[in-house]
Amino acid sequence: MAMRFFSLEIVLSLLPGLLFIASLVEIALLLHNYLPEPHHRLFNPLLVSIILGLTCNNLFKLPLVFIPGIHFALRNMLQLAIIAMGAQVTFSQAMTVGSKAFFMIILLMIVIFIIVHGLARLLKIPTHLATLISVGTAVCGNSAIAAVAPVIKASDEDIAFAIATNTLLGTVATFVFPLIGAYLGLTDGFFGAWAGMAVNDTAQAVAAGFAFSHQSGEIATMIKMTRNTLLIVVVVITGIVYASCAGRTVIGEKLSLAAHCKKAVPSFVILFLLVAYANSLGLFEFLSKELGRDIPADIKMMVNYLVLSSLTAAGLNTNFKKLRSIGFRALCLGIIASLTAGAGGFSLLYWLGAT
């Protein structure tokens, strides 16, 4: 399988799309350099690259030869960037940041679940759909939706609505959060914690963080990792609640609840923690001395490029015409969930102190 993945045929199929993304990244960096103040400060190169991707995909018909490379970048580059970020923090730092935010994350999750399910009853929205929107907003976006859906046996329509709503509102948050942060003059620490707590999908939370500053991006990533690891707990609790209410066991057609829980924690989260642990043991400092290079600085440059490339691919993969498929009531519920996450996260950080 590995040989097939690295075959010349597959590499050549990815190359056009990856080269196109690389060219857009360079154009974004160039355009950002020419932006006057305050736009230069407000519009990070990452936001400029996303706008370029959105513009290209919605105004022009992209050649089919670009699609494999775009999909590859979208699925893999951000995960690689997150794993590499582990080399910039120690294991103890990652645990410390996560533990400080843990209480606020749990509290915010509970508030989102209560408000969304309460409003769903008023709007007569199916409970399964409300649950998917809740976990998508409170935990980790589309990954949470995909993990919980088979456990509660959600319909394909509910899954499609939840993912479409999550993607749309997460994309909006990627733009809006950094602008609000700059307008309010938030510190890097406060904004990074806010983005990590309140923006739904991993890609969007990381993008929002780095769009504000590199330090904010690192903090947002670590706090988002804490949210991601809580998915396994959410899967178990949701399954138990649905089993109790429905009077049946929560076992899918092919996978047991235990198997769903095992799949709930993304592999890149585990790899991020392993790299952070390796860094805490001094591995990258040792390599820097042995090779005569600043390895952490090299990794930092690589992370910046991978994030830019993956979010450019996200822009190239977002089609506004497809958003018409979102149900109006589901969209309203998703907006309320996102507003609850944003306002609730900000309030908790303001009252209890940023991590």
ABEGO torsion letter per residue (X at the ends): XAAAAABAAAAAAAAAAAAAAAAAAAAAAAAAAABBOAAAAABBAAAAAAAAAAAAAAABBBBAAAAAAAAAAAAAAAAAAAAAAAAABBAAAAAAAAAAAAAAAAAAAAAAAAAAAAAAAAAGBBAAAAAAAAAAAABAEAAAAAAAAAAAGBBAAAAAAAAAAAAAAAAAAAAAAAAAAAAAGBBAAAAAAAAAAABABAAAAAAAAAAABAAAAAAAAAAAAAAAAAAAAAAAAAAAAAAAAAGBBBBBAABBAAAAAAAABBAAAAAAAAAAAAAAAGAAAAAAAAAGBBAAAAAAAAAAAAAAAAAAAAAAABBAAAAAABBAAAAAAAAAAAAAAAAAAAAAAAAAEBX
